[in-house]
Amino acid sequence: MSDKFNNPFAALAPLGSGTPDHPAAQEDEKPKAPAEPPRLPPGTRAIPRAVVRMERSGRGGKEVTVIEQLDLGPLDREKWLKQLKAALGCGGVVEGNTLVLQGDHRNRLPAVLTARGVKRVTIG
């Protein structure tokens, strides 16, 4: 019997060039260039700041994440809300100048907002 019948992963051996015990992994590793700032999606502008906080009061004990100080117009707030809801898989609503998302998204939201062009995200 050949080795591929005894070892079901033998066929994957050529793909394992990035594993530490594989000889190809010991090649010279070139230092990586410094990361450039993330590029904004077309048609978006940089937002200087956003404040993200979680609240429960006045909502029947349900947790919501509130995003304030985004400095967006009414149409942009609706666009942002729709895209944030899709990215986070939750519901939400625009209340005045704030975006309100259902659930506690304080851990995931900074990365999403930074990718959308927010320069500074403050978690409150």
C-alpha positions, 0 to 999 in steps of 0.5 A: 500500500502506498502512503496516501492510503495510510495517510489521508492528508498526504495529498495535501503535503505540497500545499503545506509550504507555509508550515514551520516544519516544512523546508520552504518555510525556512527561506529568507523572509524579507521585511515587510513594508510599513502598512499604508493607511486604509483606502476609503471606498469610492464616494466617501469622505473622512469623518474626524470622529465617532463616539460609540456607547452602549445603553439600556435605559429607556429601552425595556432592558434591551441593549443598543449601541449608539453612534454619535458625533458622526457629522453626517447629513440626513441622507448619509446617515441613512446610507451609513445605517444600512451599511452598518446593519448589513456589516454587523447583521443587526437592526437599527434606526436613525434617532436625530443625529445618532445611529442606534444599532440593536445589540452590543457591538462595541467590540466589532464596531471600531474596525468597521467604522475605521474602514469606512473612514472614521479617523478616531473612534471613542468607546464610551 
